[in-house]
Amino acid sequence: MLKQNPDKKIFVVCGATSGFGRGVADNLLQSGNKILAVARDEQKLKALQQDYPGQVEYISGDLTNASVHQRILDHLEGRFFSGIFLNAGGPPAKSIEETEMGDWDQAYQSLLRWKVELTKRLIPIMIEQGYGRVLFLESSSVKQPIEHLVLSTSLRLAVVGYAKTLSEELAHHGITVNILAPGYHDTRALSRLYEKKSRDLNISMEEAKKSMENQTKVGFIGKPGHLGGLAAWLLSEEADYITGQTISVDGGVIKGVFG
């Protein structure tokens, strides 16, 4: 079994240069951790590395590409792999009527397939260590559907089913698997919803934003940092008794008792 060594511990953060990925990366790094940041934009990855000297390694590439998965495994060789934050951009905002079959095929690739492939390749490392943290970033729509997000809702629900099953199979190896389900946060994905709502209802972008703010009980749209601290804790050693959970971070939008 590979023992933990503070100088060799590392977290993998997918989509680390913006939105939720950057929020999680900042929280981990500010606590003194080292990360392997994975994203498409190499310039932003270099900027992140410069912000945290000596703490950031990076891979520039598309997470749906198996060659990127191999590069991640190569970086982890001989390291203590503490955990992974699985996160990537979602499909376009569309109603069911607006979707075409090609949209569904693409959503499968961008939301489900790569996560299954990558985790299956990483599981043997975690089992050998007898330790690991796996955290998926999905959406609060898996608990309460959001209009015009049928592609995201459908495929993210498949991820939740996969993650729950994975948590049950890996728990006795010291590996936890959880899902964060964010609601309205100030990210590019929400901007796409503003734009669609503005077009469909013939209202201004500001009115579209205000209507979403009003859906929250706290009265404002979240920031990625609101989720980052919780994610960092779920990726830590202290979270060893929480697994198989889908945890909402939504400002009180979900009305269900178990939201």
N, C-alpha and C positions, 0 to 999 in steps of 0.2 A: 504494500500500500504506500503511495506517495504521501509523505508527511507535509503538513503546511509549513512553509517558510516565508516569512513576511517579505523577503526580497524577491520571491518568485511567484507570489500570489497575483492573480490577474483576473479581472472581469472582462467579458466581451459585451460591448454595448453596440447594438445594431441601430442604424439611423442616428448616429451620435452627434451630428453637426447641427441639428435644428429641432424645434418642437420638443416633444416628450423625450426623445433620445438625448438631446442636449441637456434638458433638465435633469435627467438621471445621471448623465456623465458628470455634470457639475457637482451634484451631490456626492457622488462616489469620490471624485477627485479632491473635493474640499475636505473630505475626511482622511485624505492621505493615501487612498488606494491607487493602484495602477490599473489602467484599462487598455484593452485592445479595441479601438474605435473603428467601426466599419460603416462606410457611407460612400456615395458616388462621387461627391465633390472633393477632389484632392486638395484644392486650395483651402477649403474650410477645415479639412482635417489637419493640414499644416498649421492653420491658425490656432486650432484647439491645442495642438502639441506645443505651440509657442506660449500659450496661456498657462500651461501646466508643465514646465520643464522637468524632464526625467520621469514623468508619470504616464505619458501617452505614447503608445505604439498605434499604428493605424494600417488599415487595408482599404484601398480605394477600389470599389467595384459594385456590381449589381448582385444583391443577395439572392436573386433567383437563379444565378449562375453557379453551377456545381464547382467550377474552378475556384470561385471565391471561398466556398466551403472548405476546399482543400487547403487554401492559403491560411484559413483560420486554424485548421488542425496543425499545420506546420508551425505556426506561431506558438501554439500551446504545448508543443513537444518539450517535455522536461520541466514544465511549469506546473504549479498547483492552480488548477482551473476552478476559481471560486464560484463563478456563476455567469449566466448569460441573460441579457435583456433583449428579447426578440421583438422587433419593432420595424415597421416599414410603412410607407405611404399607402393609402387606400385607393379604391377605384373611384370613378366619377360619381357624382350625385345624380341618380336617375330613379324614376318611378319604374314599376314593373313594365308598364306599357312602353316606356321609352327604351328599355334594354333590348339588345340583340344577342344572339347566342355567342357571338364573339366576345361580348362584354363578360359573359359568364365564364368563358374559357380563360380570359385574362385575369378575372378576379380569383379564380382557382389558383393560378400561377402566382399571383402577387400576394395573396392573403393566406393560403393554406399549404400548397405543395412545398415551397422552400423551407417552411418551418418544420414540417415533418421530416424532410430529408436532412436538414442540418441537425436537428435534435437527435435523430437516429444515429448520426455519425459521432455525436458528442457523448451520448449515453455511456458507451464503453469506458471512456476516460473517467467519468464521474463514478461509475461502479467500481473501477479499479482504485480510485481514491477513497471510496466509502463516504463520499461527501459531494454535494452539489446544490446549486440553486438555479432554478429555471423559472423565468418570469416572462409571461407573454403580455404584450400591450394590445388590447382589443378595443372594445367600445361598450358604452352603457346600453347601446342598442341591442345587445344580446340579452338584456333583461327587459327592456321596454323599447320596441322598435321606434326609430326616428324616420319621419317622412323623407322620401327620396333617397334613402340609403339601403335599398333592398339588396344590392350586390354586397355591400359591406356586412350588413346584418346576417345574411344567409351564410356566407363563407366564414365569418368570425364565429358564428354559432358552431360550425364544424370544428374550428380550432378549440373552442371551449370543450367540446366532447372529447377531442383528442387529448387535451391537456389533463382533463379530469381522469381519464383512463390511465394516462402516463403517470399521474401522481400516485395512483393505487399500485401500479406495478413497481415503482421505484422507491416508495417510502421506506422499506426495510433496508435499503442501501444507504440511508442517510441523505437522501436527495429529496428536496421539496420542489413542487411544481405549482405555481399559482398564476392567476390572470388578473390584471388590472383593467377595469372597464371605465375609462374616462367619459364624462359627458362633455358639455360645451367648454372648450378651452381655446385660448387665443393661438391658434395654429393655422397653417395653410388649409387644412381640411375644412375648418370652420369657415374660412373665407369663401370656399367654394359653395358652401351652403348659403351664405349671405347672398352671393351672386345669383344663385338659382331662385331663392325666395324673392329677391328683388325683381327678377325677370318675370317669374310666374304671377306675382301679385301686383306688378307694376307699381312698386314702392321703392323708395330710396334705399341705398345700402345701409344708411344709418337707422332707418325704420326697421329694416330686416334684423339688424343687430339688436336693436332695442327689444324686438319681439322675443328674441331668444334669451336675452337677459331676464326678461319678465317671467320666463318659464322656470328659472331657478328660484329656490326659496331664499337664497342668500342675496339675490338681487344683482349679481355681477357674473361676468364670464371669467373662468379660471385661467391661471397662468400655468405653463408647464412645470414650474417649480412647485406648485401645489401638489403635484403628483410625484415629483422627483424624490422628495424626502421619504415618502412611504415606500417607493420602489427600492431605494437604497437599503431601507430597513429589511424589507422582504428578501433582499439579496444577501443579508448579513447572517452571521452565525446565530444571532439572537432569535431569528425567526424559525427555529427548528421544529416548532410544534404547530405550524400553520402550513397546510398543504391541501391542494385540490380545491382552493377557494377562488371565486370570482368576486373581486372587491370593487365596488363602484366608487368613483371619485367624480361627483356630478353636481355638487351644490344643492342637492335635495330635489332634483328633477324627478327621479323615479319615485312613484307613489306606492309601490308595493311594500308590504311590511318587511320583506327580506331583501329589499333593494340595496 
